[in-house]
Amino acid sequence: MPNDKSSKRKFDLEERTARFGEDIIEFAKKVPKNVVTIPLISQLVRAGTSVGSNYCEADCAESKKDFEHKLGICKKESKESKHWLRMIAKAIPELKEEARKLWQEANELNLVFTTIVRNSRKKKVRN
């Protein structure tokens, strides 16, 4: 994919959150399954894939309140993804670097959603 399109897609949140969910799924497949990791994998996949689904719901929100609520869920799920990635990195040290990259994306998404919610609430106060 050419650079101009990939940089544009970086700011397309629907695509970015979908890609994050896909990357979480691919990462989860690499985690060896044992008594410690099975619950961690499950929680990570739930949190990481729900970021995109909740963003899609926010994008089609029926009201500003609904929009803010769905984005609030995106914030929580991206933050939760960071937690589960940290736990998997601790449980399987050889996956630490890959987990760190996904953690960074989860962190960036969390910051984006935090900013959108904050700006949305500021607009409400001004009106």
N, C-alpha and C positions, 0 to 999 in steps of 0.2 A: 504494500500500500504506500503511495507517495507521501512524503512528509507533510504537504499542505493538508491532505485529507486526515492524516493521523493527528495532527495538531488540532484540527477542527473537531475531530471526534473526542479529543480529550475534554472538550467543553460541552459535548452532547451528553448530558447526564443519564439519559435513558440508555444510550449505548454503553457509557462508562460503567454504570451500575450493573448492566447485564454482563458485561465482560468481567467485572469483578466477581460476580456469582459463578461464571464459568471457570474462572481461575481458581476459585475456592473449591469447586467440584474436582478439578484436575489435581489440585494439591491434596485434597482429602483421599483420593485414590492411591496416592503414594505413601500415605501413612500406614505403617504396619499395624495390623489389628491385634490387639491384646486387651486384657481386662482394664487397663488404664486408658488406652486410646479410643476404644469404641465409643464411650460416652462423649469424649472430647470431639471426635469426628462428627458425631450426630449434631451436637450443639453448634459446632462451627458451620456446618452445611446449612442448618436452619437459619442461623443469624446472617451468614454471608449471602445467601440467596434471597432472603427476604428484603434486603436493602433495595434491590431493583424492583421487586414486585410492589413494595410500598411506594417507591418513587413513581411508578406507573399510575398507581392509584392517586397519588398527590397531583400528578399532572392532569388527571381527569376529575379533580375534586369538584364537588357540587357547591361548595361555599369556601370562603376564606378560612373559616374555622376548621373545616374538613381538611383543607390544604395544609394548614399549620399542624394539625393533628398527625396527618400521614407523614409529613416531613419530620415531625418529632419522633415518630417510630423509626424513620430512616436513621436519624441521629443515634437512637438507642441501639439499633441493630448493628450499625457500623462500629460503635464503641464496644459492643459485646463481641463482635468479630475479633477485635484487637485482643480482647481477653483470651479467647479460645486459641488464637494463634500463639499467644505467649505460652499458654499451657502446653500446647503440642510441641513447641520449640523446647520446652523444658523436658518433656517426656521423650522426645526423639531428637537429640542434639544435632544429628546429621542433617536435619531438615531446617535448622535454625536460620540459615541465610535465605532460603526460599520463603520461610514464614515471615522473616523480617521485611521482605519486599511487599508481601501481601498486607502486612501490618501497616506499612507506610501508606499504601493505597487506602486502606480502611481509615487511617487517620486523616488523610486528605479529604476523603468523602465526608467524614464527620465534620471537619472544619467548614466545608462547603455548605452542608445542611445547616450547621449552626448559624452561619452568616445569612443564609436565605431566610431562616426563621426570624432571626434578629431584625433584619431589614423589613420583613413583612409586618412584624409587630410595631416597628417604628412608623410605618406608613399608616397603621391603624390609629396610632396616637395622634398623628398630625392631622388626620381627616376629621 
